[in-house]
Amino acid sequence: MIKCIATDMDGTLLNSQQKISEENKQAILKAQAQGIEVVVATGRSYQEAQFVLKEAELHCPVIGVNGAEIRSKEGEVISTTPIDKPSARMAAEKLMEKDIYFEVYTDKGTFTTDFERAVSTLVDIIVSANPEVDREKIIAAAEVRVSEGLVYEIEDYELLFTNPDHQIYKLLAFSEDSDRRHAAARSLEELADLAISSSGFDNIEITHKQAQKGIALEQFVKSRGIDLSETMAIGDNYNDVSMLERAGRAVAMGNAGFEIKSLCDVITDTNDENGVGKAILEVL
């Protein structure tokens, strides 16, 4: 008996047009009507997750920024697992040493020092999940999302690291140079308090080691009296692994890579074939 369903967004709940299909929406509504908790677990900030949830007129709790923040479906912050400021600063220094662009995710939104790179980073994440989609259309969509206040431009990240009013949730780094990117990842692994993951071909996601989707999902279901064995998780990429490994029923998207599929109990259809909706209907 499944009592909670956790779904990733990019490459999973969202199709290649970055929308929640009507089929996926109706399956979620049907699950909710039966008393099943449906929670979105994403690397996105809460603000970015809400951007598409509101468009689909869906109301779900959100495990955001890879587990650094949990919010109720009303938007109330339930818990946070930020990176401490000294560790965030050290991670930033290591990225700058390798000349790698990065953004900083906080409890007040996402910040960049370069608007154009912010767009290209967003495009990378979308293209990684949807490689067949026209890149020009993705760029146009990314520019809209960034310009609508989902990413803020800032002169210097030190303004965030020294501001007590900001919690640092994640650093999202981007580089098309694989050697430089791998070298940066190895260097970051020296920081014991951090977890290093990826949600796209060319990016590195840096969070607190306890800020992982699986850990946050475990906390979320326990708070609702649900066991992980009664939970289904759906995902397509490496930042989904921690929840796929913990869930009683792990579902890989048809567009996921071999490594992700090999971890899962079930393989559903792709994100352009309403794979999330079909996976949900199978357990209702």
C-alpha positions, 0 to 999 in steps of 0.5 A: 500500500503506497501512502506517499509518492515523491517525484523529481521534476526535470526529466521526470514530472515535467515533459520536454516543454517544461510543463506538467502534462494533463495526464500527470496532473490528473494522476496526481489529483487522483492520488491526492483524492485517495489520501496519498501524499504527493511531494515534489522532490527537486534540485530547484528552489521552492520558487522555481518549483512553484513556477510550474506547479502553479501553472498546472494548478497543483498544490504539493509539499516541496522538498527543494534544493535537493533536500536543503529545504522542506515546505508544506503545500501551503509554502510554510518552511518545515525544515532547512539544512543549510551549508554553514557559511565557512564551508560555502565560502571554501567551496566557492573559493575552490570553484573560483580557483578552477575558473568555474561559474556557479550560482548560490541558492539561498532561502531568499532565492537564487543568485548569480553574478552573470545573468547570461551564464545563469541562462546557460546553466538553466539550459544545460539542466533542461537539455540534459533531461530533454536532449531532443528538444530544440535548443533555441526554444529552451534558451527562450524559455530559460531567459523568461524564467530567469528574467521573471525574478527566479534568479537575482543578479548580485555583484559579489557572492561575499554579500551573501556569505557575510549576511546573517539573514541569508541561509546558503542551501546550494552552490550550482556549478557549471562548466563544459570543460570536463577535466576542469569540472572533474578536478573541481569535484575532486577538490570539493570532496575534501570538504567533509560537510558537503555532498557533491552530486549532479543534475545535468551533463555539465554541472556540479551540485553542492549541498550539505551532506545531510541535504539530500532528497532521500534524507529529506524524504525520510524525514517528511514521511516520518512526520506524517506517520508513513514508513519508507516501505509505503513510499514510491519515489520517481526519478531520472538522475543522480541527485535522485539516487538517495531517495530511489535507494530508500523508497519501498518502490523505486521507479526510473523514468524511461529516459533515465540512464542505465545506472539509474534504471539499474537501481530501481524496481520499476521502469516507467515511460519517458517524461514525454510519455506521461511516465509519472502519471502511469507510475502513479496509476499503477499503485492506486 
